[in-house]
Amino acid sequence: MSYSGVQPQYGTFPSDLFTGNGSNTVFTMSSVPGNDAALLVTVDGVRQHTDTYSYTANTLTFSEAPGSGAIIETVNMGSRADIIITEGVYKKTQFTATAAQTNFTIATGYTVGFVDVYLNGIRLVVADDFTATDGSTIILATPAASGDAVEVVAYGTFNVANALLKSGDTMSGNLVVSGTTTMLSPVAIANTTGNTFVVANTGAVTITGTLTASANINFDSGTFFVDGTNNRVGINSTSPLAPLSLYNASSGLLATLQNATTGTTSGDGSYIALDGNNLQISNKESANVIFYTADTERMRIDASGRVTTPYQPAFEAYRANLTLPTQTWTTIVYDNCTINRGSHYNTSNGRFTAPVAGFYFFEAIGEGGGGAFHTIIAVNGGVGSVGDTAQNWTSSNVSKQSFVLNLNAGDYVYVQHYIDSGRTMTSNRCHFHGFFLG
């Protein structure tokens, strides 16, 4: 059947008209169909079965060339906004008519006004050739002959105008995603109208990669800032800052970060606050404030203000019944320790090695009978008056030396005694002790 009149215009679905020349089998459509069900092809008004043609992207290929002058029409029902015509919105029912049959029942039903009927491949005209008014029955105006092929195509309703384009579009209202949303490249969330961007989650919000902020993150009462140059983060506020609370999932409130001028929050929770240039750490529960590094307690302040430092270097060593030669500086190896916190004193060579740079207090005591007794505290290999840090000359049989020394990390300290006259002497009580000041 030939085509005459003005080419139809489609405001919803893209369509194309071609004229056959008897040899050409390939035609280029103006759009890409979403799938097989989304493409309708007719030749001279007769709908073509899908086994008479194929398509790749927007290229339509017939298995046999349409005749010369044949009018070829394609209707793409799935290109706008990448709408895919699936079984949910496109249902096809086929019948083989009996003699004089007029009524055909659609088991899955149809929406009135959204149904097409074909008789032996020729599309029928609604109202003239058939009626479809009850949502389940198609009634032909002219009875079908025995063996006629009747095909009913029912369309579901959808609103193309409200579809979103995958290449970029604007949506108002809420977007709910029940599964996982994956962003393969950085995504910018921009707000130019003063609205609020909210992430709400009744469970946990997990970020497995890096959260990057190119600018500060603003709260109602302050600004969370990231300072990459000075390797610091913080909350900056020119007005009293609303409390930022830290919680443990099982034990509840841990601490509250707030401006010192606002005082504590409701309840009796602890807080961390900035008062001018001073950082306040307050425990309102009369418990300890504990500082950790590498998951190990390093310092504790109890409710009474006492400070304990379990890893601060300290030692107490002694040596009994020590025999000293006369007129010889002798390095003393105190081979017994009652205290050796941090294990920085070596009972094999009598040396204390500074673990960190700072000021240390040391005291050495020698006691014995006989002539004059002398004591020095030497650093890094000093012997006698050569290179020694301190020495004490006494004519009694007791010699004691104590000093505060400024040491570098790795410096070592030890004790030497000297008897300048008399005889070899046995020392009954010789002690060496020290601790880190800071």
Buried (B, 14 or more C-beta within 10 A) or exposed (E): EEBEEEEEEEEEBBBBEBEBEEEBEEBEBEBBBBEEBBBBBBBBEBBBEEEEBEBEEBEBEBEEBBEEEBBBBBBBBBBBBEBBBBEEBBBEBEBEBEEEBBEBEBEEEBEEEBBBBBBBBBBBEBEEBBBBEEEEBBEBEEEBEEEBEBBBBBBBEEEEEEEEEEEEEEEEEEEEEEEEEEEEEEEEEEEEEEEEEEEEEEEEEEEEEEEEEEEBEEEEBBBBBBEEEEEEEEBEBEEBBBBBBEEEEEEEBEBBBBBBEBEBBEEEBBBBBBEEEEEEEBBEEEEEBEEEEEEEBEBBBBEEEEEEBEBBBBBBBBBEEBEBEBEEBBEBBBBEBEEBBEEBBBBEEBBBBBBEEBEBBBBBBBBBEBBBBBBBBBBBEBEBEEEBBBBBEBEEBEBBBBBEBEBEEEBBBBBBBBBEEBEEBEBEBBBBBBBBEE
